[in-house]
Amino acid sequence: MAISSRFPTHSRRTILAGLVPSLLLAGCATLLEPTPLNKSANLIREGQFSQAVESASLAIAADPKSALGYVNRALAYQSLNQYDLAAQDYQQALRLAPDSGVTHLNYVHLLLAMRRTEEAQNLARRYYSGARDEQTASITLATALEATGNDREAKRLCWRALERLEGMSPGTGELQFVKKSDLLASGYALLAIIESKLGDHDAAARSVERARALQPGLAVQHARATMFANRGDCGAATRVVAAALSEATSYERHSPTGAKAKFLQANCFLRLGELEQARRAYEEFLEVNRYEPEAYVNLGRIHAEQGRYSEAIDAYDSALRIQPRLVLALENRAALRLRDGSYAEAVKDLDAALAVEPNNLGLRYKRAYANCARGELDQAARDIQTILRQQPQHAEARVLQDRCVSE
């Protein structure tokens, strides 16, 4: 049985969505006093994440009621791919400083990276409903909405926030801990992604250029690459990502933005048929973010196509630990199990897949094939009859019917 090459449903419309803004750290960039909090911020910037955890922990011990130490430690944990610990620290930071726009923004991005999308959207809506910093709250909610496919509502929020930000004078005090230029760049980059998803590529190009003029960093380059990918120019997208990552700091490469850029690059390599480059890119992505089942599914496809069947099974296992009802992973694992004669295991996978997509005749045919091969002829016959009722000219089903009858 062939491995399915269809992409998961959420990837059919666009190669990649989502944006994480530039570095949002607590602590001073220029140290006047080497406090543990300031040291943790600089260690994160330098890519020394384990040492940053230690310094942030010292800051927390010195001042347990300060949210800033928890924010920096969360960022360090996040860079070490210890997302669960990062989430705990963001939660504590929000208990201590419930109005912090920076913490809400960072935590929403972490939840999205962990695929806890409903939780991210609920958090963003709660913050938006009572936030004093309305512009940061709007961009935060727009980010969560875009990640869950609510692109038009996200665009409306983005537009409104950007219009108000453009009209604000520097130093008005309306933004909390976020530079106006940083928030504008993030907003325009997010808007570019949304516009490219909606097919308005000219508007997306204008938004990207506005973001680049404000802050030509990794987040903006990721948005630019996404725009190219959604226009079908995967070659340009991979080149933009490669150049951006080569110039990025260690923190940026390990951040959710860096992970998303690498994931975009991997997807583009796969669509271009550059399997070895795609494999390396997926593996590098998974070193930073192990919560994306599509990365494991596509890595499994590559392993299978290159004859590494055991590694392919492992990849599909990983995808299904994250999303147990992911049909593409179940279908492709079943195909490999059919290949090595593990028919009963294949049937279990196909049963689970058909529970999600009961009208999928391809899955039903594969289950009939497996049941016929293991001698469960009545079960095979039921699936074949279902297929032929819907597609009387289904040639493979008729051949399988003849085979089952002869046995």
Kinemage of the C-alpha trace (Angstrom):
@kinemage 1
@onewidth
@group {chain A} dominant
@subgroup {mainchain}
@vectorlist {calphas} color= white
{ca met a 1} P 0.000 0.000 0.000
{ca ala a 2} L 1.308 3.437 -0.946
{ca ile a 3} L 1.986 6.139 1.595
{ca ser a 4} L -0.549 8.944 1.307
{ca ser a 5} L 0.936 12.208 0.081
{ca arg a 6} L -2.006 14.417 0.965
{ca phe a 7} L -1.248 17.195 3.423
{ca pro a 8} L -3.154 17.512 6.699
{ca thr a 9} L -6.357 19.515 6.295
{ca his a 10} L -5.062 22.659 7.969
{ca ser a 11} L -2.190 22.903 5.476
{ca arg a 12} L -4.147 22.730 2.228
{ca arg a 13} L -5.026 26.404 2.069
{ca thr a 14} L -1.699 27.842 3.141
{ca ile a 15} L 1.784 26.513 3.709
{ca leu a 16} L 2.222 28.066 7.105
{ca ala a 17} L 0.510 30.589 9.302
{ca gly a 18} L 1.423 32.282 12.524
{ca leu a 19} L 3.737 34.957 13.789
{ca val a 20} L 5.748 35.493 16.919
{ca pro a 21} L 7.027 39.007 17.505
{ca ser a 22} L 10.567 40.076 18.223
{ca leu a 23} L 12.360 39.534 21.498
{ca leu a 24} L 10.218 40.571 24.457
{ca leu a 25} L 12.445 40.308 27.505
{ca ala a 26} L 12.366 41.774 30.964
{ca gly a 27} L 15.590 43.460 32.066
{ca cys a 28} L 17.930 46.070 30.653
{ca ala a 29} L 19.898 45.740 27.442
{ca thr a 30} L 22.751 47.858 28.811
{ca leu a 31} L 23.618 46.726 32.286
{ca leu a 32} L 24.191 49.431 34.870
{ca glu a 33} L 23.898 46.897 37.647
{ca pro a 34} L 24.548 43.156 37.097
{ca thr a 35} L 21.398 41.941 38.830
{ca pro a 36} L 20.266 38.328 38.271
{ca leu a 37} L 17.236 39.624 36.315
{ca asn a 38} L 19.345 41.701 33.941
{ca lys a 39} L 21.878 38.909 33.633
{ca ser a 40} L 19.146 36.416 32.681
{ca ala a 41} L 17.948 38.724 29.902
{ca asn a 42} L 21.424 39.080 28.465
{ca leu a 43} L 22.147 35.356 28.739
{ca ile a 44} L 19.003 34.661 26.714
{ca arg a 45} L 20.120 37.153 24.076
{ca glu a 46} L 23.488 35.397 23.964
{ca gly a 47} L 21.890 31.964 23.577
{ca gln a 48} L 23.049 30.654 26.964
{ca phe a 49} L 19.669 29.315 27.949
{ca ser a 50} L 20.577 26.930 30.800
{ca gln a 51} L 22.564 29.673 32.523
{ca ala a 52} L 19.635 32.047 31.915
{ca val a 53} L 17.342 29.648 33.778
{ca glu a 54} L 19.735 29.712 36.737
{ca ser a 55} L 19.961 33.528 36.766
{ca ala a 56} L 16.201 33.951 36.439
{ca ser a 57} L 15.721 31.470 39.304
{ca leu a 58} L 18.062 33.602 41.463
{ca ala a 59} L 15.993 36.669 40.547
{ca ile a 60} L 12.815 34.847 41.570
{ca ala a 61} L 14.379 33.745 44.859
{ca ala a 62} L 15.404 37.337 45.583
{ca asp a 63} L 11.963 38.738 44.711
{ca pro a 64} L 9.267 36.020 44.553
{ca lys a 65} L 6.535 38.572 43.842
{ca ser a 66} L 8.160 40.041 40.727
{ca ala a 67} L 6.681 38.717 37.498
{ca leu a 68} L 9.722 39.647 35.408
{ca gly a 69} L 11.896 36.803 36.665
{ca tyr a 70} L 9.193 34.301 35.741
{ca val a 71} L 8.854 35.824 32.251
{ca asn a 72} L 12.581 35.539 31.572
{ca arg a 73} L 12.785 32.026 32.945
{ca ala a 74} L 9.824 31.070 30.764
{ca leu a 75} L 11.617 32.417 27.706
{ca ala a 76} L 14.739 30.439 28.610
{ca tyr a 77} L 12.741 27.236 29.182
{ca gln a 78} L 10.955 27.841 25.886
{ca ser a 79} L 14.304 28.101 24.091
{ca leu a 80} L 15.357 24.788 25.676
{ca asn a 81} L 12.190 23.122 24.288
{ca gln a 82} L 10.850 22.719 27.828
{ca tyr a 83} L 7.467 24.146 26.985
{ca asp a 84} L 5.584 22.713 29.964
{ca leu a 85} L 7.918 24.465 32.410
{ca ala a 86} L 7.676 27.669 30.396
{ca ala a 87} L 3.871 27.519 30.567
{ca gln a 88} L 3.986 27.159 34.363
{ca asp a 89} L 6.171 30.254 34.656
{ca tyr a 90} L 3.931 32.318 32.373
{ca gln a 91} L 0.948 31.327 34.486
{ca gln a 92} L 2.728 32.461 37.650
{ca ala a 93} L 3.801 35.712 35.972
{ca leu a 94} L 0.177 36.439 35.058
{ca arg a 95} L -0.965 35.739 38.614
{ca leu a 96} L 1.551 38.332 39.806
{ca ala a 97} L 0.964 40.861 36.993
{ca pro a 98} L -2.422 40.113 35.404
{ca asp a 99} L -2.358 43.235 33.184
{ca ser a 100} L 1.016 42.585 31.522
{ca gly a 101} L 0.690 42.793 27.754
{ca val a 102} L 4.150 41.272 27.175
{ca thr a 103} L 3.350 38.205 29.261
{ca his a 104} L 0.000 37.660 27.568
{ca leu a 105} L 1.574 38.018 24.133
{ca asn a 106} L 4.426 35.624 24.888
{ca tyr a 107} L 2.171 33.086 26.601
{ca val a 108} L -0.354 33.077 23.747
{ca his a 109} L 2.470 32.327 21.308
{ca leu a 110} L 3.715 29.498 23.514
{ca leu a 111} L 0.240 27.956 23.732
{ca leu a 112} L -0.096 28.144 19.951
{ca ala a 113} L 3.287 26.445 19.531
{ca met a 114} L 2.030 23.693 21.866
{ca arg a 115} L -1.143 23.392 19.741
{ca arg a 116} L -3.281 24.429 22.701
{ca thr a 117} L -5.149 26.714 20.333
{ca glu a 118} L -8.474 26.927 22.127
{ca glu a 119} L -6.724 27.813 25.380
{ca ala a 120} L -4.651 30.450 23.560
{ca gln a 121} L -7.727 32.030 22.017
{ca asn a 122} L -9.622 32.052 25.319
{ca leu a 123} L -6.668 33.667 27.092
{ca ala a 124} L -6.345 36.300 24.369
{ca arg a 125} L -10.076 37.092 24.472
{ca arg a 126} L -10.051 37.456 28.263
{ca tyr a 127} L -7.081 39.805 28.062
{ca tyr a 128} L -8.649 41.785 25.235
{ca ser a 129} L -11.940 42.244 27.101
{ca gly a 130} L -10.329 44.116 30.000
{ca ala a 131} L -6.910 45.269 28.840
{ca arg a 132} L -5.654 48.781 29.456
{ca asp a 133} L -3.110 48.270 26.664
{ca glu a 134} L -5.707 47.806 23.931
{ca gln a 135} L -3.260 47.739 21.013
{ca thr a 136} L -1.112 44.923 22.418
{ca ala a 137} L -4.300 43.071 23.362
{ca ser a 138} L -5.672 43.469 19.830
{ca ile a 139} L -2.501 42.112 18.199
{ca thr a 140} L -2.434 39.254 20.722
{ca leu a 141} L -6.031 38.283 19.965
{ca ala a 142} L -5.491 38.681 16.219
{ca thr a 143} L -2.532 36.285 16.464
{ca ala a 144} L -4.665 33.653 18.200
{ca leu a 145} L -7.538 34.124 15.749
{ca glu a 146} L -5.273 33.792 12.705
{ca ala a 147} L -3.775 30.594 14.078
{ca thr a 148} L -7.265 29.102 14.416
{ca gly a 149} L -8.380 30.147 10.926
{ca asn a 150} L -10.481 33.170 11.879
{ca asp a 151} L -8.616 35.291 9.370
{ca arg a 152} L -11.196 37.989 8.644
{ca glu a 153} L -11.792 38.787 12.302
{ca ala a 154} L -8.029 38.758 12.844
{ca lys a 155} L -7.541 41.163 9.929
{ca arg a 156} L -10.156 43.551 11.298
{ca leu a 157} L -8.477 43.618 14.717
{ca cys a 158} L -5.032 44.069 13.153
{ca trp a 159} L -6.170 46.966 11.010
{ca arg a 160} L -7.788 48.743 13.929
{ca ala a 161} L -4.747 48.289 16.174
{ca leu a 162} L -2.337 49.465 13.481
{ca glu a 163} L -4.402 52.559 12.690
{ca arg a 164} L -4.395 53.549 16.349
{ca leu a 165} L -0.701 52.775 16.776
{ca glu a 166} L 0.185 54.888 13.738
{ca gly a 167} L -1.684 57.796 15.298
{ca met a 168} L -0.054 57.500 18.719
{ca ser a 169} L 2.727 59.838 19.768
{ca pro a 170} L 5.844 58.244 21.296
{ca gly a 171} L 5.794 58.143 25.075
{ca thr a 172} L 2.027 58.431 25.510
{ca gly a 173} L 2.074 55.692 28.145
{ca glu a 174} L -0.674 53.693 26.460
{ca leu a 175} L 1.648 50.742 25.716
{ca gln a 176} L 2.931 48.594 28.559
{ca phe a 177} L 6.541 47.350 28.187
{ca val a 178} L 6.268 47.132 24.367
{ca lys a 179} L 8.011 49.564 22.031
{ca lys a 180} L 5.664 51.157 19.516
{ca ser a 181} L 7.961 50.247 16.594
{ca asp a 182} L 8.162 46.601 17.721
{ca leu a 183} L 4.401 46.285 18.002
{ca leu a 184} L 3.862 48.006 14.658
{ca ala a 185} L 6.340 45.666 12.958
{ca ser a 186} L 4.689 42.629 14.505
{ca gly a 187} L 1.255 43.879 13.545
{ca tyr a 188} L 2.167 44.577 9.929
{ca ala a 189} L 3.938 41.225 9.625
{ca leu a 190} L 0.880 39.441 11.017
{ca leu a 191} L -1.348 41.426 8.664
{ca ala a 192} L 0.833 40.381 5.716
{ca ile a 193} L 0.387 36.715 6.616
{ca ile a 194} L -3.384 37.116 6.901
{ca glu a 195} L -3.615 39.023 3.608
{ca ser a 196} L -1.544 36.396 1.803
{ca lys a 197} L -3.775 33.640 3.178
{ca leu a 198} L -6.813 35.536 1.898
{ca gly a 199} L -5.217 35.848 -1.540
{ca asp a 200} L -4.556 39.596 -1.445
{ca his a 201} L -0.877 39.295 -2.342
{ca asp a 202} L -0.373 42.936 -3.345
{ca ala a 203} L -1.639 44.120 0.035
{ca ala a 204} L 0.526 41.503 1.752
{ca ala a 205} L 3.605 42.811 -0.071
{ca arg a 206} L 2.847 46.355 1.087
{ca ser a 207} L 2.409 45.217 4.685
{ca val a 208} L 5.689 43.293 4.572
{ca glu a 209} L 7.555 46.330 3.282
{ca arg a 210} L 6.074 48.502 6.033
{ca ala a 211} L 7.150 45.917 8.639
{ca arg a 212} L 10.656 45.661 7.138
{ca ala a 213} L 11.066 49.424 7.305
{ca leu a 214} L 10.296 49.302 11.018
{ca gln a 215} L 12.235 46.195 12.040
{ca pro a 216} L 13.843 43.897 9.444
{ca gly a 217} L 14.222 40.996 11.875
{ca leu a 218} L 13.426 37.290 11.773
{ca ala a 219} L 9.692 37.660 12.474
{ca val a 220} L 9.269 40.023 9.538
{ca gln a 221} L 11.390 37.833 7.247
{ca his a 222} L 9.256 34.855 8.276
{ca ala a 223} L 6.156 36.781 7.223
{ca arg a 224} L 7.829 37.647 3.909
{ca ala a 225} L 8.718 33.993 3.302
{ca thr a 226} L 5.161 32.945 4.167
{ca met a 227} L 3.871 35.447 1.623
{ca phe a 228} L 6.083 33.884 -1.075
{ca ala a 229} L 4.995 30.364 -0.093
{ca asn a 230} L 1.315 31.257 -0.224
{ca arg a 231} L 1.889 32.694 -3.708
{ca gly a 232} L 3.333 29.320 -4.736
{ca asp a 233} L 6.976 30.454 -4.885
{ca cys a 234} L 8.490 27.930 -2.497
{ca gly a 235} L 11.970 28.478 -3.897
{ca ala a 236} L 11.923 32.145 -2.890
{ca ala a 237} L 10.472 31.234 0.507
{ca thr a 238} L 13.302 28.800 1.290
{ca arg a 239} L 15.911 31.370 0.280
{ca val a 240} L 14.375 34.074 2.484
{ca val a 241} L 14.263 31.709 5.461
{ca ala a 242} L 17.842 30.531 4.938
{ca ala a 243} L 19.141 34.109 4.785
{ca ala a 244} L 17.088 35.182 7.814
{ca leu a 245} L 18.189 32.254 9.979
{ca ser a 246} L 21.835 32.773 9.043
{ca glu a 247} L 21.624 36.339 10.391
{ca ala a 248} L 19.455 35.539 13.422
{ca thr a 249} L 20.681 35.372 16.989
{ca ser a 250} L 20.762 32.081 18.851
{ca tyr a 251} L 17.678 33.164 20.791
{ca glu a 252} L 15.775 33.972 17.618
{ca arg a 253} L 16.670 30.619 16.057
{ca his a 254} L 15.387 28.807 19.159
{ca ser a 255} L 12.289 30.982 19.538
{ca pro a 256} L 8.831 30.093 18.232
{ca thr a 257} L 9.554 32.443 15.322
{ca gly a 258} L 12.694 30.514 14.435
{ca ala a 259} L 10.832 27.236 14.726
{ca lys a 260} L 8.026 28.446 12.473
{ca ala a 261} L 10.530 29.683 9.905
{ca lys a 262} L 12.285 26.313 9.878
{ca phe a 263} L 8.923 24.514 9.607
{ca leu a 264} L 7.968 26.712 6.664
{ca gln a 265} L 11.303 25.946 5.017
{ca ala a 266} L 10.809 22.198 5.542
{ca asn a 267} L 7.299 22.282 4.052
{ca cys a 268} L 8.581 24.196 1.054
{ca phe a 269} L 11.461 21.775 0.480
{ca leu a 270} L 8.946 18.923 0.593
{ca arg a 271} L 6.701 20.586 -1.959
{ca leu a 272} L 9.733 21.162 -4.177
{ca gly a 273} L 10.625 17.448 -3.936
{ca glu a 274} L 13.909 18.180 -2.122
{ca leu a 275} L 13.468 15.280 0.288
{ca glu a 276} L 16.874 15.254 1.939
{ca gln a 277} L 16.791 18.986 2.619
{ca ala a 278} L 13.226 18.655 3.881
{ca arg a 279} L 14.243 15.812 6.215
{ca arg a 280} L 17.045 17.870 7.753
{ca ala a 281} L 14.778 20.894 8.137
{ca tyr a 282} L 12.034 18.877 9.871
{ca glu a 283} L 14.578 17.326 12.228
{ca glu a 284} L 15.996 20.750 13.071
{ca phe a 285} L 12.482 22.082 13.630
{ca leu a 286} L 11.629 19.204 15.978
{ca glu a 287} L 14.706 19.964 18.069
{ca val a 288} L 13.005 23.268 18.909
{ca asn a 289} L 9.307 22.327 18.880
{ca arg a 290} L 8.174 18.749 19.415
{ca tyr a 291} L 4.451 19.580 19.475
{ca glu a 292} L 3.708 19.763 15.726
{ca pro a 293} L 2.234 16.459 14.449
{ca glu a 294} L 2.403 17.527 10.812
{ca ala a 295} L 6.199 17.696 11.063
{ca tyr a 296} L 6.301 14.084 12.244
{ca val a 297} L 3.849 12.985 9.526
{ca asn a 298} L 5.876 14.597 6.764
{ca leu a 299} L 9.109 13.256 8.228
{ca gly a 300} L 7.498 9.808 8.238
{ca arg a 301} L 6.584 10.202 4.571
{ca ile a 302} L 10.175 11.078 3.715
{ca his a 303} L 11.572 8.134 5.692
{ca ala a 304} L 9.121 5.761 3.988
{ca glu a 305} L 9.873 7.075 0.505
{ca gln a 306} L 13.588 6.616 1.176
{ca gly a 307} L 13.119 3.075 2.500
{ca arg a 308} L 13.607 3.759 6.219
{ca tyr a 309} L 10.403 2.038 7.309
{ca ser a 310} L 11.208 1.632 10.997
{ca glu a 311} L 12.022 5.348 11.292
{ca ala a 312} L 8.796 6.142 9.452
{ca ile a 313} L 6.752 4.129 11.955
{ca asp a 314} L 8.493 5.953 14.807
{ca ala a 315} L 7.607 9.308 13.238
{ca tyr a 316} L 3.927 8.359 12.852
{ca asp a 317} L 3.919 7.084 16.446
{ca ser a 318} L 5.170 10.500 17.588
{ca ala a 319} L 2.490 12.302 15.587
{ca leu a 320} L -0.231 10.134 17.085
{ca arg a 321} L 0.989 10.686 20.631
{ca ile a 322} L 0.258 14.364 20.030
{ca gln a 323} L -2.957 13.928 18.032
{ca pro a 324} L -4.329 10.365 18.403
{ca arg a 325} L -7.075 10.841 15.785
{ca leu a 326} L -4.835 12.284 13.053
{ca val a 327} L -6.098 10.410 10.010
{ca leu a 328} L -3.057 10.906 7.798
{ca ala a 329} L -0.719 9.423 10.422
{ca leu a 330} L -3.085 6.489 11.020
{ca glu a 331} L -3.464 5.866 7.287
{ca asn a 332} L 0.242 5.957 6.554
{ca arg a 333} L 1.168 3.811 9.545
{ca ala a 334} L -1.440 1.313 8.401
{ca ala a 335} L 0.112 1.271 4.908
{ca leu a 336} L 3.496 0.367 6.399
{ca arg a 337} L 1.919 -2.327 8.547
{ca leu a 338} L 0.199 -3.764 5.490
{ca arg a 339} L 3.569 -3.784 3.765
{ca asp a 340} L 5.193 -5.932 6.471
{ca gly a 341} L 2.162 -8.198 6.917
{ca ser a 342} L 0.993 -6.829 10.274
{ca tyr a 343} L -2.635 -6.975 9.158
{ca ala a 344} L -4.315 -6.923 12.567
{ca glu a 345} L -2.369 -3.799 13.564
{ca ala a 346} L -3.203 -2.192 10.234
{ca val a 347} L -6.911 -2.850 10.810
{ca lys a 348} L -6.718 -1.147 14.218
{ca asp a 349} L -5.255 1.967 12.618
{ca leu a 350} L -7.829 1.947 9.844
{ca asp a 351} L -10.673 1.458 12.327
{ca ala a 352} L -9.476 4.573 14.182
{ca ala a 353} L -9.133 6.549 10.943
{ca leu a 354} L -12.593 5.548 9.714
{ca ala a 355} L -14.098 6.609 13.037
{ca val a 356} L -12.969 10.130 12.048
{ca glu a 357} L -13.645 9.902 8.294
{ca pro a 358} L -16.348 7.242 7.823
{ca asn a 359} L -16.959 8.200 4.164
{ca asn a 360} L -13.325 7.840 3.122
{ca leu a 361} L -13.438 5.002 0.572
{ca gly a 362} L -9.665 4.818 0.349
{ca leu a 363} L -9.456 3.935 4.022
{ca arg a 364} L -12.312 1.470 3.649
{ca tyr a 365} L -10.578 -0.251 0.725
{ca lys a 366} L -7.366 -0.603 2.718
{ca arg a 367} L -9.278 -2.114 5.634
{ca ala a 368} L -10.991 -4.550 3.276
{ca tyr a 369} L -7.589 -5.504 1.839
{ca ala a 370} L -6.171 -6.101 5.337
{ca asn a 371} L -9.162 -8.157 6.470
{ca cys a 372} L -9.061 -10.248 3.293
{ca ala a 373} L -5.340 -10.878 3.801
{ca arg a 374} L -5.871 -12.080 7.373
{ca gly a 375} L -8.858 -14.256 6.490
{ca glu a 376} L -11.607 -12.062 7.949
{ca leu a 377} L -13.649 -12.413 4.752
{ca asp a 378} L -17.034 -11.316 6.115
{ca gln a 379} L -15.584 -8.045 7.395
{ca ala a 380} L -13.775 -7.506 4.101
{ca ala a 381} L -16.980 -8.189 2.157
{ca arg a 382} L -18.918 -5.566 4.128
{ca asp a 383} L -16.387 -2.872 3.281
{ca ile a 384} L -16.268 -3.922 -0.376
{ca gln a 385} L -20.056 -3.777 -0.642
{ca thr a 386} L -20.062 -0.295 0.874
{ca ile a 387} L -17.470 0.858 -1.660
{ca leu a 388} L -19.304 -0.618 -4.639
{ca arg a 389} L -22.636 0.863 -3.590
{ca gln a 390} L -21.051 4.309 -3.778
{ca gln a 391} L -18.658 3.651 -6.681
{ca pro a 392} L -19.893 0.685 -8.767
{ca gln a 393} L -16.934 1.034 -11.160
{ca his a 394} L -14.285 0.902 -8.413
{ca ala a 395} L -11.884 -1.459 -10.210
{ca glu a 396} L -9.635 -2.264 -7.244
{ca ala a 397} L -12.620 -3.137 -5.056
{ca arg a 398} L -13.967 -5.526 -7.715
{ca val a 399} L -10.577 -7.239 -8.025
{ca leu a 400} L -10.393 -7.562 -4.241
{ca gln a 401} L -13.957 -8.929 -4.150
{ca asp a 402} L -13.041 -11.650 -6.631
{ca arg a 403} L -9.945 -12.497 -4.604
{ca cys a 404} L -11.866 -12.740 -1.335
{ca val a 405} L -14.532 -14.942 -2.935
{ca ser a 406} L -11.882 -17.262 -4.369
{ca glu a 407} L -10.356 -17.683 -0.954
